[in-house]
Amino acid sequence: MTLLADVVQTSTQVAGTASRLAKTRLIADCLRKLDPDEVEFALPYLSGDTRQGKLADQRAQLDLQVRLLAEQKTAKRIAWLEALRRDLPEVTNRHDAEAAAMEHATDPPAMLDALETLHEPVPAEADHEPLEQSDAGDGRAPAGR
């Protein structure tokens, strides 16, 4: 019978090791010491795939969905208020750019595409031009800018 402390110690060693081969060896050595019925419980812990992690991911996904729904409802309310403002004869009609922008709910697929584009690696260019130096030559911008 293996103690939980042994599994925790192995997990700590794996977390402190940079080499993938060394991590694999540590986990394999720990798993060899376990009884067959203990492997089922130790393996997710050693691989970082714990139930708490899955629940946290599910909570984050649910929180995102609730926030998107609330944002969509807010956008709809703003659109209704803007339509009411335009239709009331007593209210002076004026353009409110901020309200117009807020009338449109966020498009989740477009937001995901934008986030993925932000995280794409930028290819290094071999023939880039160096940054221009300021007139003073000391690396600071000229006065008045």
NUFIFI-49355 format. One record per atom (N, C-alpha, C): residue number from 1; residue in three letters; atom name; x, y, z. Coordinates in steps of 0.02 Angstrom, whole numbers. Layout:
// residues N
+-----+------+------+--------+--------+--------+
: seq : type : atom :   east :  north :     up :
+-----+------+------+--------+--------+--------+
: NUM :  ALA :   CA :      X :      Y :      Z :
...
+-----+------+------+--------+--------+--------+
***
This chain:
// residues 145
+-----+------+------+--------+--------+--------+
: seq : type : atom :   east :  north :     up :
+-----+------+------+--------+--------+--------+
:   1 :  MET :    N :     42 :    -59 :      0 :
:   1 :  MET :   CA :      0 :      0 :      0 :
:   1 :  MET :    C :     44 :     62 :      0 :
:   2 :  THR :    N :     31 :    107 :    -46 :
:   2 :  THR :   CA :     69 :    168 :    -53 :
:   2 :  THR :    C :     35 :    224 :    -14 :
:   3 :  LEU :    N :     74 :    265 :     18 :
:   3 :  LEU :   CA :     46 :    321 :     54 :
:   3 :  LEU :    C :     33 :    379 :      7 :
:   4 :  LEU :    N :    -18 :    418 :     23 :
:   4 :  LEU :   CA :    -34 :    477 :    -17 :
:   4 :  LEU :    C :     26 :    525 :    -16 :
:   5 :  ALA :    N :     63 :    527 :     38 :
:   5 :  ALA :   CA :    121 :    571 :     43 :
:   5 :  ALA :    C :    172 :    555 :    -12 :
:   6 :  ASP :    N :    179 :    491 :    -29 :
:   6 :  ASP :   CA :    226 :    471 :    -83 :
:   6 :  ASP :    C :    203 :    499 :   -150 :
:   7 :  VAL :    N :    138 :    496 :   -164 :
:   7 :  VAL :   CA :    111 :    522 :   -226 :
:   7 :  VAL :    C :    119 :    598 :   -228 :
:   8 :  VAL :    N :    106 :    631 :   -172 :
:   8 :  VAL :   CA :    113 :    704 :   -168 :
:   8 :  VAL :    C :    186 :    724 :   -178 :
:   9 :  GLN :    N :    232 :    686 :   -148 :
:   9 :  GLN :   CA :    303 :    701 :   -155 :
:   9 :  GLN :    C :    324 :    693 :   -229 :
:  10 :  THR :    N :    301 :    641 :   -262 :
:  10 :  THR :   CA :    317 :    632 :   -333 :
:  10 :  THR :    C :    288 :    689 :   -374 :
:  11 :  SER :    N :    227 :    709 :   -359 :
:  11 :  SER :   CA :    196 :    764 :   -395 :
:  11 :  SER :    C :    236 :    828 :   -386 :
:  12 :  THR :    N :    261 :    840 :   -327 :
:  12 :  THR :   CA :    302 :    900 :   -314 :
:  12 :  THR :    C :    367 :    897 :   -353 :
:  13 :  GLN :    N :    397 :    837 :   -355 :
:  13 :  GLN :   CA :    459 :    829 :   -394 :
:  13 :  GLN :    C :    446 :    840 :   -468 :
:  14 :  VAL :    N :    390 :    815 :   -493 :
:  14 :  VAL :   CA :    373 :    824 :   -564 :
:  14 :  VAL :    C :    364 :    898 :   -579 :
:  15 :  ALA :    N :    330 :    934 :   -534 :
:  15 :  ALA :   CA :    319 :   1005 :   -545 :
:  15 :  ALA :    C :    384 :   1044 :   -545 :
:  16 :  GLY :    N :    434 :   1021 :   -509 :
:  16 :  GLY :   CA :    498 :   1056 :   -506 :
:  16 :  GLY :    C :    548 :   1034 :   -557 :
:  17 :  THR :    N :    528 :    990 :   -603 :
:  17 :  THR :   CA :    574 :    964 :   -653 :
:  17 :  THR :    C :    556 :    991 :   -721 :
:  18 :  ALA :    N :    606 :   1015 :   -758 :
:  18 :  ALA :   CA :    595 :   1043 :   -824 :
:  18 :  ALA :    C :    596 :    990 :   -879 :
:  19 :  SER :    N :    634 :    938 :   -870 :
:  19 :  SER :   CA :    642 :    887 :   -921 :
:  19 :  SER :    C :    581 :    842 :   -925 :
:  20 :  ARG :    N :    555 :    834 :   -986 :
:  20 :  ARG :   CA :    497 :    791 :   -996 :
:  20 :  ARG :    C :    515 :    718 :   -982 :
:  21 :  LEU :    N :    575 :    699 :  -1002 :
:  21 :  LEU :   CA :    597 :    630 :   -990 :
:  21 :  LEU :    C :    602 :    616 :   -915 :
:  22 :  ALA :    N :    629 :    663 :   -878 :
:  22 :  ALA :   CA :    634 :    655 :   -805 :
:  22 :  ALA :    C :    565 :    652 :   -773 :
:  23 :  LYS :    N :    519 :    692 :   -797 :
:  23 :  LYS :   CA :    450 :    691 :   -771 :
:  23 :  LYS :    C :    419 :    622 :   -783 :
:  24 :  THR :    N :    428 :    597 :   -844 :
:  24 :  THR :   CA :    400 :    531 :   -862 :
:  24 :  THR :    C :    429 :    477 :   -817 :
:  25 :  ARG :    N :    494 :    480 :   -804 :
:  25 :  ARG :   CA :    526 :    430 :   -762 :
:  25 :  ARG :    C :    499 :    433 :   -690 :
:  26 :  LEU :    N :    492 :    495 :   -664 :
:  26 :  LEU :   CA :    466 :    502 :   -596 :
:  26 :  LEU :    C :    396 :    473 :   -589 :
:  27 :  ILE :    N :    354 :    489 :   -638 :
:  27 :  ILE :   CA :    285 :    463 :   -635 :
:  27 :  ILE :    C :    284 :    387 :   -643 :
:  28 :  ALA :    N :    324 :    362 :   -689 :
:  28 :  ALA :   CA :    326 :    289 :   -700 :
:  28 :  ALA :    C :    350 :    253 :   -638 :
:  29 :  ASP :    N :    402 :    280 :   -605 :
:  29 :  ASP :   CA :    428 :    249 :   -544 :
:  29 :  ASP :    C :    374 :    248 :   -489 :
:  30 :  CYS :    N :    338 :    302 :   -483 :
:  30 :  CYS :   CA :    285 :    306 :   -433 :
:  30 :  CYS :    C :    229 :    256 :   -448 :
:  31 :  LEU :    N :    210 :    252 :   -512 :
:  31 :  LEU :   CA :    156 :    207 :   -532 :
:  31 :  LEU :    C :    175 :    133 :   -521 :
:  32 :  ARG :    N :    238 :    116 :   -530 :
:  32 :  ARG :   CA :    261 :     47 :   -520 :
:  32 :  ARG :    C :    253 :     26 :   -447 :
:  33 :  LYS :    N :    258 :     73 :   -401 :
:  33 :  LYS :   CA :    254 :     57 :   -330 :
:  33 :  LYS :    C :    181 :     49 :   -307 :
:  34 :  LEU :    N :    134 :     70 :   -348 :
:  34 :  LEU :   CA :     64 :     69 :   -328 :
:  34 :  LEU :    C :     32 :      1 :   -339 :
:  35 :  ASP :    N :    -17 :    -14 :   -297 :
:  35 :  ASP :   CA :    -59 :    -72 :   -309 :
:  35 :  ASP :    C :   -104 :    -56 :   -368 :
:  36 :  PRO :    N :   -126 :   -106 :   -406 :
:  36 :  PRO :   CA :   -168 :    -93 :   -465 :
:  36 :  PRO :    C :   -230 :    -50 :   -450 :
:  37 :  ASP :    N :   -261 :    -59 :   -393 :
:  37 :  ASP :   CA :   -321 :    -20 :   -377 :
:  37 :  ASP :    C :   -305 :     52 :   -357 :
:  38 :  GLU :    N :   -242 :     67 :   -343 :
:  38 :  GLU :   CA :   -222 :    135 :   -324 :
:  38 :  GLU :    C :   -205 :    178 :   -385 :
:  39 :  VAL :    N :   -188 :    146 :   -441 :
:  39 :  VAL :   CA :   -168 :    182 :   -501 :
:  39 :  VAL :    C :   -224 :    229 :   -525 :
:  40 :  GLU :    N :   -286 :    205 :   -522 :
:  40 :  GLU :   CA :   -343 :    244 :   -545 :
:  40 :  GLU :    C :   -348 :    311 :   -509 :
:  41 :  PHE :    N :   -329 :    314 :   -446 :
:  41 :  PHE :   CA :   -334 :    375 :   -408 :
:  41 :  PHE :    C :   -271 :    418 :   -412 :
:  42 :  ALA :    N :   -214 :    387 :   -419 :
:  42 :  ALA :   CA :   -151 :    423 :   -420 :
:  42 :  ALA :    C :   -136 :    454 :   -488 :
:  43 :  LEU :    N :   -154 :    421 :   -541 :
:  43 :  LEU :   CA :   -135 :    444 :   -608 :
:  43 :  LEU :    C :   -164 :    513 :   -624 :
:  44 :  PRO :    N :   -228 :    527 :   -613 :
:  44 :  PRO :   CA :   -252 :    595 :   -626 :
:  44 :  PRO :    C :   -215 :    647 :   -584 :
:  45 :  TYR :    N :   -200 :    630 :   -522 :
:  45 :  TYR :   CA :   -165 :    678 :   -480 :
:  45 :  TYR :    C :    -95 :    692 :   -507 :
:  46 :  LEU :    N :    -60 :    640 :   -527 :
:  46 :  LEU :   CA :      8 :    648 :   -553 :
:  46 :  LEU :    C :     10 :    684 :   -620 :
:  47 :  SER :    N :    -42 :    676 :   -659 :
:  47 :  SER :   CA :    -43 :    708 :   -725 :
:  47 :  SER :    C :    -74 :    778 :   -723 :
:  48 :  GLY :    N :    -97 :    799 :   -665 :
:  48 :  GLY :   CA :   -126 :    866 :   -659 :
:  48 :  GLY :    C :   -198 :    870 :   -683 :
:  49 :  ASP :    N :   -229 :    813 :   -694 :
:  49 :  ASP :   CA :   -297 :    810 :   -719 :
:  49 :  ASP :    C :   -345 :    793 :   -662 :
:  50 :  THR :    N :   -348 :    836 :   -613 :
:  50 :  THR :   CA :   -389 :    822 :   -554 :
:  50 :  THR :    C :   -462 :    841 :   -566 :
:  51 :  ARG :    N :   -505 :    814 :   -526 :
:  51 :  ARG :   CA :   -576 :    830 :   -530 :
:  51 :  ARG :    C :   -588 :    904 :   -515 :
:  52 :  GLN :    N :   -551 :    932 :   -468 :
:  52 :  GLN :   CA :   -559 :   1002 :   -451 :
:  52 :  GLN :    C :   -541 :   1046 :   -510 :
:  53 :  GLY :    N :   -490 :   1026 :   -549 :
:  53 :  GLY :   CA :   -471 :   1065 :   -608 :
:  53 :  GLY :    C :   -526 :   1064 :   -660 :
:  54 :  LYS :    N :   -557 :   1005 :   -669 :
:  54 :  LYS :   CA :   -612 :   1000 :   -717 :
:  54 :  LYS :    C :   -671 :   1042 :   -694 :
:  55 :  LEU :    N :   -686 :   1040 :   -629 :
:  55 :  LEU :   CA :   -742 :   1080 :   -604 :
:  55 :  LEU :    C :   -727 :   1155 :   -611 :
:  56 :  ALA :    N :   -665 :   1175 :   -600 :
:  56 :  ALA :   CA :   -647 :   1245 :   -608 :
:  56 :  ALA :    C :   -656 :   1267 :   -681 :
:  57 :  ASP :    N :   -636 :   1224 :   -728 :
:  57 :  ASP :   CA :   -646 :   1239 :   -799 :
:  57 :  ASP :    C :   -720 :   1245 :   -816 :
:  58 :  GLN :    N :   -761 :   1200 :   -789 :
:  58 :  GLN :   CA :   -833 :   1203 :   -801 :
:  58 :  GLN :    C :   -863 :   1266 :   -771 :
:  59 :  ARG :    N :   -842 :   1285 :   -711 :
:  59 :  ARG :   CA :   -866 :   1347 :   -680 :
:  59 :  ARG :    C :   -847 :   1408 :   -721 :
:  60 :  ALA :    N :   -786 :   1409 :   -746 :
:  60 :  ALA :   CA :   -763 :   1465 :   -787 :
:  60 :  ALA :    C :   -804 :   1469 :   -852 :
:  61 :  GLN :    N :   -818 :   1412 :   -882 :
:  61 :  GLN :   CA :   -858 :   1412 :   -943 :
:  61 :  GLN :    C :   -929 :   1436 :   -929 :
:  62 :  LEU :    N :   -959 :   1413 :   -875 :
:  62 :  LEU :   CA :  -1026 :   1435 :   -856 :
:  62 :  LEU :    C :  -1027 :   1510 :   -841 :
:  63 :  ASP :    N :   -976 :   1534 :   -805 :
:  63 :  ASP :   CA :   -971 :   1605 :   -789 :
:  63 :  ASP :    C :   -967 :   1647 :   -853 :
:  64 :  LEU :    N :   -927 :   1624 :   -901 :
:  64 :  LEU :   CA :   -921 :   1659 :   -965 :
:  64 :  LEU :    C :   -988 :   1662 :  -1001 :
:  65 :  GLN :    N :  -1024 :   1605 :  -1002 :
:  65 :  GLN :   CA :  -1089 :   1604 :  -1036 :
:  65 :  GLN :    C :  -1139 :   1650 :  -1002 :
:  66 :  VAL :    N :  -1139 :   1652 :   -935 :
:  66 :  VAL :   CA :  -1185 :   1697 :   -899 :
:  66 :  VAL :    C :  -1167 :   1770 :   -914 :
:  67 :  ARG :    N :  -1103 :   1786 :   -915 :
:  67 :  ARG :   CA :  -1082 :   1855 :   -929 :
:  67 :  ARG :    C :  -1100 :   1875 :  -1001 :
:  68 :  LEU :    N :  -1092 :   1829 :  -1048 :
:  68 :  LEU :   CA :  -1110 :   1845 :  -1118 :
:  68 :  LEU :    C :  -1185 :   1855 :  -1124 :
:  69 :  LEU :    N :  -1225 :   1815 :  -1089 :
:  69 :  LEU :   CA :  -1297 :   1823 :  -1090 :
:  69 :  LEU :    C :  -1317 :   1890 :  -1060 :
:  70 :  ALA :    N :  -1287 :   1908 :  -1004 :
:  70 :  ALA :   CA :  -1302 :   1973 :   -973 :
:  70 :  ALA :    C :  -1283 :   2030 :  -1019 :
:  71 :  GLU :    N :  -1226 :   2024 :  -1053 :
:  71 :  GLU :   CA :  -1204 :   2076 :  -1099 :
:  71 :  GLU :    C :  -1252 :   2082 :  -1158 :
:  72 :  GLN :    N :  -1277 :   2025 :  -1182 :
:  72 :  GLN :   CA :  -1326 :   2027 :  -1237 :
:  72 :  GLN :    C :  -1391 :   2059 :  -1215 :
:  73 :  LYS :    N :  -1413 :   2045 :  -1154 :
:  73 :  LYS :   CA :  -1474 :   2076 :  -1127 :
:  73 :  LYS :    C :  -1464 :   2151 :  -1120 :
:  74 :  THR :    N :  -1407 :   2171 :  -1096 :
:  74 :  THR :   CA :  -1392 :   2243 :  -1088 :
:  74 :  THR :    C :  -1392 :   2277 :  -1156 :
:  75 :  ALA :    N :  -1362 :   2246 :  -1205 :
:  75 :  ALA :   CA :  -1361 :   2275 :  -1273 :
:  75 :  ALA :    C :  -1432 :   2282 :  -1299 :
:  76 :  LYS :    N :  -1475 :   2233 :  -1287 :
:  76 :  LYS :   CA :  -1544 :   2237 :  -1309 :
:  76 :  LYS :    C :  -1581 :   2293 :  -1274 :
:  77 :  ARG :    N :  -1570 :   2302 :  -1209 :
:  77 :  ARG :   CA :  -1602 :   2357 :  -1172 :
:  77 :  ARG :    C :  -1581 :   2425 :  -1199 :
:  78 :  ILE :    N :  -1517 :   2431 :  -1213 :
:  78 :  ILE :   CA :  -1492 :   2494 :  -1241 :
:  78 :  ILE :    C :  -1523 :   2507 :  -1309 :
:  79 :  ALA :    N :  -1530 :   2456 :  -1349 :
:  79 :  ALA :   CA :  -1562 :   2464 :  -1415 :
:  79 :  ALA :    C :  -1634 :   2486 :  -1406 :
:  80 :  TRP :    N :  -1670 :   2457 :  -1358 :
:  80 :  TRP :   CA :  -1739 :   2477 :  -1346 :
:  80 :  TRP :    C :  -1743 :   2550 :  -1323 :
:  81 :  LEU :    N :  -1699 :   2568 :  -1277 :
:  81 :  LEU :   CA :  -1699 :   2638 :  -1253 :
:  81 :  LEU :    C :  -1683 :   2687 :  -1309 :
:  82 :  GLU :    N :  -1637 :   2670 :  -1351 :
:  82 :  GLU :   CA :  -1619 :   2714 :  -1408 :
:  82 :  GLU :    C :  -1678 :   2719 :  -1457 :
:  83 :  ALA :    N :  -1712 :   2663 :  -1469 :
:  83 :  ALA :   CA :  -1771 :   2666 :  -1514 :
:  83 :  ALA :    C :  -1826 :   2708 :  -1482 :
:  84 :  LEU :    N :  -1836 :   2701 :  -1417 :
:  84 :  LEU :   CA :  -1887 :   2741 :  -1382 :
:  84 :  LEU :    C :  -1868 :   2815 :  -1385 :
:  85 :  ARG :    N :  -1805 :   2830 :  -1375 :
:  85 :  ARG :   CA :  -1782 :   2900 :  -1377 :
:  85 :  ARG :    C :  -1794 :   2930 :  -1447 :
:  86 :  ARG :    N :  -1781 :   2891 :  -1499 :
:  86 :  ARG :   CA :  -1791 :   2916 :  -1567 :
:  86 :  ARG :    C :  -1864 :   2926 :  -1583 :
:  87 :  ASP :    N :  -1908 :   2884 :  -1553 :
:  87 :  ASP :   CA :  -1979 :   2885 :  -1570 :
:  87 :  ASP :    C :  -2019 :   2936 :  -1530 :
:  88 :  LEU :    N :  -1994 :   2958 :  -1473 :
:  88 :  LEU :   CA :  -2031 :   3005 :  -1432 :
:  88 :  LEU :    C :  -2024 :   3076 :  -1461 :
:  89 :  PRO :    N :  -2081 :   3109 :  -1474 :
:  89 :  PRO :   CA :  -2077 :   3176 :  -1503 :
:  89 :  PRO :    C :  -2052 :   3228 :  -1453 :
:  90 :  GLU :    N :  -2059 :   3215 :  -1388 :
:  90 :  GLU :   CA :  -2038 :   3265 :  -1338 :
:  90 :  GLU :    C :  -1962 :   3266 :  -1329 :
:  91 :  VAL :    N :  -1928 :   3213 :  -1350 :
:  91 :  VAL :   CA :  -1856 :   3207 :  -1338 :
:  91 :  VAL :    C :  -1819 :   3230 :  -1400 :
:  92 :  THR :    N :  -1771 :   3274 :  -1389 :
:  92 :  THR :   CA :  -1731 :   3298 :  -1445 :
:  92 :  THR :    C :  -1688 :   3241 :  -1472 :
:  93 :  ASN :    N :  -1691 :   3232 :  -1537 :
:  93 :  ASN :   CA :  -1653 :   3178 :  -1567 :
:  93 :  ASN :    C :  -1580 :   3198 :  -1574 :
:  94 :  ARG :    N :  -1536 :   3159 :  -1547 :
:  94 :  ARG :   CA :  -1465 :   3172 :  -1552 :
:  94 :  ARG :    C :  -1430 :   3105 :  -1560 :
:  95 :  HIS :    N :  -1371 :   3107 :  -1589 :
:  95 :  HIS :   CA :  -1333 :   3046 :  -1599 :
:  95 :  HIS :    C :  -1288 :   3034 :  -1538 :
:  96 :  ASP :    N :  -1294 :   2975 :  -1509 :
:  96 :  ASP :   CA :  -1251 :   2955 :  -1453 :
:  96 :  ASP :    C :  -1208 :   2897 :  -1477 :
:  97 :  ALA :    N :  -1146 :   2912 :  -1494 :
:  97 :  ALA :   CA :  -1100 :   2862 :  -1523 :
:  97 :  ALA :    C :  -1088 :   2804 :  -1474 :
:  98 :  GLU :    N :  -1082 :   2820 :  -1410 :
:  98 :  GLU :   CA :  -1069 :   2768 :  -1360 :
:  98 :  GLU :    C :  -1129 :   2720 :  -1355 :
:  99 :  ALA :    N :  -1189 :   2748 :  -1354 :
:  99 :  ALA :   CA :  -1249 :   2705 :  -1351 :
:  99 :  ALA :    C :  -1255 :   2664 :  -1415 :
: 100 :  ALA :    N :  -1239 :   2694 :  -1471 :
: 100 :  ALA :   CA :  -1243 :   2658 :  -1535 :
: 100 :  ALA :    C :  -1195 :   2598 :  -1535 :
: 101 :  ALA :    N :  -1135 :   2608 :  -1507 :
: 101 :  ALA :   CA :  -1086 :   2553 :  -1504 :
: 101 :  ALA :    C :  -1109 :   2499 :  -1455 :
: 102 :  MET :    N :  -1142 :   2519 :  -1401 :
: 102 :  MET :   CA :  -1163 :   2471 :  -1351 :
: 102 :  MET :    C :  -1228 :   2434 :  -1370 :
: 103 :  GLU :    N :  -1261 :   2456 :  -1422 :
: 103 :  GLU :   CA :  -1321 :   2422 :  -1445 :
: 103 :  GLU :    C :  -1306 :   2352 :  -1473 :
: 104 :  HIS :    N :  -1244 :   2342 :  -1494 :
: 104 :  HIS :   CA :  -1225 :   2279 :  -1525 :
: 104 :  HIS :    C :  -1190 :   2234 :  -1475 :
: 105 :  ALA :    N :  -1217 :   2174 :  -1467 :
: 105 :  ALA :   CA :  -1188 :   2126 :  -1421 :
: 105 :  ALA :    C :  -1122 :   2098 :  -1449 :
: 106 :  THR :    N :  -1080 :   2075 :  -1405 :
: 106 :  THR :   CA :  -1017 :   2045 :  -1425 :
: 106 :  THR :    C :  -1030 :   1981 :  -1465 :
: 107 :  ASP :    N :   -992 :   1972 :  -1517 :
: 107 :  ASP :   CA :   -996 :   1911 :  -1558 :
: 107 :  ASP :    C :   -943 :   1862 :  -1532 :
: 108 :  PRO :    N :   -963 :   1811 :  -1493 :
: 108 :  PRO :   CA :   -913 :   1766 :  -1463 :
: 108 :  PRO :    C :   -866 :   1733 :  -1513 :
: 109 :  PRO :    N :   -889 :   1708 :  -1571 :
: 109 :  PRO :   CA :   -842 :   1678 :  -1618 :
: 109 :  PRO :    C :   -790 :   1729 :  -1644 :
: 110 :  ALA :    N :   -813 :   1791 :  -1656 :
: 110 :  ALA :   CA :   -766 :   1843 :  -1678 :
: 110 :  ALA :    C :   -715 :   1859 :  -1623 :
: 111 :  MET :    N :   -739 :   1859 :  -1561 :
: 111 :  MET :   CA :   -693 :   1873 :  -1505 :
: 111 :  MET :    C :   -642 :   1817 :  -1498 :
: 112 :  LEU :    N :   -664 :   1755 :  -1506 :
: 112 :  LEU :   CA :   -618 :   1698 :  -1503 :
: 112 :  LEU :    C :   -566 :   1702 :  -1558 :
: 113 :  ASP :    N :   -587 :   1719 :  -1618 :
: 113 :  ASP :   CA :   -540 :   1727 :  -1674 :
: 113 :  ASP :    C :   -489 :   1781 :  -1658 :
: 114 :  ALA :    N :   -512 :   1837 :  -1630 :
: 114 :  ALA :   CA :   -467 :   1892 :  -1614 :
: 114 :  ALA :    C :   -417 :   1871 :  -1560 :
: 115 :  LEU :    N :   -439 :   1833 :  -1510 :
: 115 :  LEU :   CA :   -394 :   1810 :  -1457 :
: 115 :  LEU :    C :   -343 :   1761 :  -1485 :
: 116 :  GLU :    N :   -365 :   1717 :  -1529 :
: 116 :  GLU :   CA :   -318 :   1669 :  -1559 :
: 116 :  GLU :    C :   -267 :   1705 :  -1602 :
: 117 :  THR :    N :   -288 :   1757 :  -1637 :
: 117 :  THR :   CA :   -242 :   1796 :  -1679 :
: 117 :  THR :    C :   -191 :   1831 :  -1635 :
: 118 :  LEU :    N :   -212 :   1856 :  -1577 :
: 118 :  LEU :   CA :   -166 :   1889 :  -1531 :
: 118 :  LEU :    C :   -112 :   1841 :  -1506 :
: 119 :  HIS :    N :   -130 :   1778 :  -1497 :
: 119 :  HIS :   CA :    -83 :   1730 :  -1468 :
: 119 :  HIS :    C :    -42 :   1693 :  -1520 :
: 120 :  GLU :    N :    -51 :   1709 :  -1584 :
: 120 :  GLU :   CA :    -10 :   1676 :  -1636 :
: 120 :  GLU :    C :     61 :   1703 :  -1633 :
: 121 :  PRO :    N :    111 :   1660 :  -1640 :
: 121 :  PRO :   CA :    180 :   1684 :  -1638 :
: 121 :  PRO :    C :    194 :   1728 :  -1699 :
: 122 :  VAL :    N :    231 :   1781 :  -1687 :
: 122 :  VAL :   CA :    250 :   1826 :  -1741 :
: 122 :  VAL :    C :    315 :   1801 :  -1771 :
: 123 :  PRO :    N :    316 :   1789 :  -1837 :
: 123 :  PRO :   CA :    378 :   1764 :  -1867 :
: 123 :  PRO :    C :    434 :   1816 :  -1863 :
: 124 :  ALA :    N :    493 :   1792 :  -1846 :
: 124 :  ALA :   CA :    551 :   1836 :  -1842 :
: 124 :  ALA :    C :    575 :   1852 :  -1913 :
: 125 :  GLU :    N :    587 :   1916 :  -1925 :
: 125 :  GLU :   CA :    610 :   1937 :  -1991 :
: 125 :  GLU :    C :    684 :   1952 :  -1987 :
: 126 :  ALA :    N :    722 :   1923 :  -2033 :
: 126 :  ALA :   CA :    794 :   1931 :  -2031 :
: 126 :  ALA :    C :    816 :   2000 :  -2055 :
: 127 :  ASP :    N :    779 :   2029 :  -2101 :
: 127 :  ASP :   CA :    801 :   2092 :  -2130 :
: 127 :  ASP :    C :    756 :   2150 :  -2106 :
: 128 :  HIS :    N :    751 :   2158 :  -2040 :
: 128 :  HIS :   CA :    712 :   2214 :  -2014 :
: 128 :  HIS :    C :    756 :   2275 :  -2007 :
: 129 :  GLU :    N :    724 :   2333 :  -2012 :
: 129 :  GLU :   CA :    762 :   2396 :  -2006 :
: 129 :  GLU :    C :    767 :   2415 :  -1933 :
: 130 :  PRO :    N :    825 :   2442 :  -1912 :
: 130 :  PRO :   CA :    832 :   2463 :  -1842 :
: 130 :  PRO :    C :    788 :   2523 :  -1828 :
: 131 :  LEU :    N :    770 :   2531 :  -1764 :
: 131 :  LEU :   CA :    730 :   2589 :  -1743 :
: 131 :  LEU :    C :    770 :   2653 :  -1752 :
: 132 :  GLU :    N :    735 :   2706 :  -1771 :
: 132 :  GLU :   CA :    769 :   2770 :  -1781 :
: 132 :  GLU :    C :    786 :   2801 :  -1714 :
: 133 :  GLN :    N :    844 :   2833 :  -1710 :
: 133 :  GLN :   CA :    865 :   2868 :  -1650 :
: 133 :  GLN :    C :    836 :   2938 :  -1651 :
: 134 :  SER :    N :    826 :   2967 :  -1592 :
: 134 :  SER :   CA :    802 :   3036 :  -1589 :
: 134 :  SER :    C :    858 :   3084 :  -1607 :
: 135 :  ASP :    N :    841 :   3147 :  -1619 :
: 135 :  ASP :   CA :    891 :   3197 :  -1638 :
: 135 :  ASP :    C :    943 :   3206 :  -1583 :
: 136 :  ALA :    N :    922 :   3197 :  -1520 :
: 136 :  ALA :   CA :    969 :   3208 :  -1465 :
: 136 :  ALA :    C :   1021 :   3153 :  -1462 :
: 137 :  GLY :    N :   1005 :   3094 :  -1488 :
: 137 :  GLY :   CA :   1053 :   3040 :  -1489 :
: 137 :  GLY :    C :   1060 :   3004 :  -1422 :
: 138 :  ASP :    N :   1019 :   3023 :  -1372 :
: 138 :  ASP :   CA :   1025 :   2991 :  -1307 :
: 138 :  ASP :    C :    968 :   2941 :  -1294 :
: 139 :  GLY :    N :    928 :   2925 :  -1345 :
: 139 :  GLY :   CA :    876 :   2876 :  -1337 :
: 139 :  GLY :    C :    810 :   2904 :  -1313 :
: 140 :  ARG :    N :    810 :   2969 :  -1295 :
: 140 :  ARG :   CA :    747 :   3000 :  -1273 :
: 140 :  ARG :    C :    714 :   3036 :  -1331 :
: 141 :  ALA :    N :    648 :   3042 :  -1327 :
: 141 :  ALA :   CA :    612 :   3079 :  -1379 :
: 141 :  ALA :    C :    627 :   3153 :  -1373 :
: 142 :  PRO :    N :    627 :   3190 :  -1429 :
: 142 :  PRO :   CA :    639 :   3262 :  -1426 :
: 142 :  PRO :    C :    585 :   3296 :  -1385 :
: 143 :  ALA :    N :    602 :   3352 :  -1355 :
: 143 :  ALA :   CA :    555 :   3390 :  -1314 :
: 143 :  ALA :    C :    495 :   3411 :  -1355 :
: 144 :  GLY :    N :    437 :   3412 :  -1322 :
: 144 :  GLY :   CA :    376 :   3435 :  -1355 :
: 144 :  GLY :    C :    336 :   3379 :  -1387 :
: 145 :  ARG :    N :    358 :   3317 :  -1382 :
: 145 :  ARG :   CA :    320 :   3261 :  -1410 :
: 145 :  ARG :    C :    287 :   3222 :  -1356 :
+-----+------+------+--------+--------+--------+
***
